[in-house]
């Protein structure tokens, strides 16, 4: 388990390196959508992660979440049924 500041450090690194990411959204324990793009904006105080994916601007609320950080991915979990999985793309 990681802190939100550690998660935002990872998000910031990806943003600064313009890393291509895949984001999988899981709601009620089932995959809902997957997006590919780059992190465009961060607001750790809000706490929001903004992303450009497929020509659209997406904003993910990561408040009240538990974070798991690995070298190539970050998992954001809320209520064990809502997940965001950020993964580096090759």
C-alpha positions as CSV (number, residue, x, y, z in Angstrom):
1,X,0.0,0.0,0.0
2,X,1.3,3.4,-0.9
3,X,0.3,6.9,0.2
4,X,-1.5,9.4,-2.1
5,X,1.7,11.5,-2.3
6,X,3.7,8.4,-3.6
7,X,0.9,7.8,-6.1
8,X,1.0,11.5,-7.3
9,X,4.8,11.2,-7.6
10,X,4.3,8.3,-10.0
11,X,1.6,10.1,-11.9
12,X,3.9,13.2,-12.1
13,X,6.8,11.1,-13.4
14,X,4.5,9.7,-16.1
15,X,3.2,13.1,-17.0
16,X,6.7,14.6,-17.2
17,X,8.0,11.7,-19.3
18,X,4.8,11.8,-21.5
19,X,4.4,8.1,-20.9
20,X,1.7,6.3,-22.8
21,X,-0.7,4.6,-20.4
22,X,-3.6,2.3,-20.5
23,X,-6.3,3.0,-17.9
24,X,-8.8,0.3,-17.1
25,X,-11.9,1.3,-15.2
26,X,-13.5,-1.4,-13.0
27,X,-16.9,-0.7,-11.4
28,X,-18.9,-3.0,-9.2
29,X,-16.1,-5.6,-9.8
30,X,-16.6,-5.6,-13.6
31,X,-14.4,-4.0,-16.3
32,X,-16.3,-1.0,-17.6
33,X,-13.9,0.7,-20.0
34,X,-10.3,1.0,-21.1
35,X,-8.6,4.2,-22.3
36,X,-5.2,4.8,-23.8
37,X,-3.5,8.1,-23.5
38,X,-1.2,10.4,-21.5
39,X,-1.6,12.2,-18.2
40,X,-2.1,15.9,-18.9
41,X,-2.9,17.5,-15.6
42,X,-2.6,16.6,-11.9
43,X,-4.2,18.2,-8.8
44,X,-3.1,16.3,-5.7
45,X,-5.2,18.7,-3.5
46,X,-8.5,17.9,-5.3
47,X,-7.3,14.8,-5.8
48,X,-7.7,14.5,-9.6
49,X,-5.7,13.0,-12.5
50,X,-6.5,14.5,-15.9
51,X,-5.7,12.6,-19.1
52,X,-5.9,13.0,-22.9
53,X,-7.2,9.8,-24.4
54,X,-8.5,9.3,-27.9
55,X,-8.9,13.1,-28.4
56,X,-11.0,13.4,-25.2
57,X,-10.1,14.9,-21.9
58,X,-10.8,12.5,-19.0
59,X,-10.7,13.3,-15.3
60,X,-10.3,10.6,-12.7
61,X,-11.2,11.3,-9.0
62,X,-8.7,9.3,-6.8
63,X,-9.9,10.7,-3.5
64,X,-10.6,8.3,-0.6
65,X,-8.6,5.6,-2.4
66,X,-6.0,3.0,-1.5
67,X,-3.0,3.0,-3.8
68,X,-0.7,0.2,-4.9
69,X,2.4,1.3,-6.9
70,X,4.6,-0.9,-9.0
71,X,7.4,-0.1,-11.4
72,X,5.1,0.0,-14.5
73,X,1.6,0.4,-13.0
74,X,-0.5,2.0,-10.3
75,X,-3.7,0.6,-9.0
76,X,-6.3,2.9,-7.3
77,X,-8.9,1.1,-5.3
78,X,-12.0,2.4,-3.6
79,X,-14.5,0.2,-1.7
80,X,-13.0,-3.0,-3.2
81,X,-15.5,-2.7,-6.1
82,X,-14.1,0.4,-7.9
83,X,-10.6,0.2,-9.4
84,X,-8.5,2.3,-11.8
85,X,-5.5,0.5,-13.2
86,X,-2.9,2.7,-14.8
87,X,-0.4,0.7,-16.8
88,X,2.6,1.8,-19.0
89,X,2.2,0.8,-22.6
90,X,5.0,-0.6,-24.6
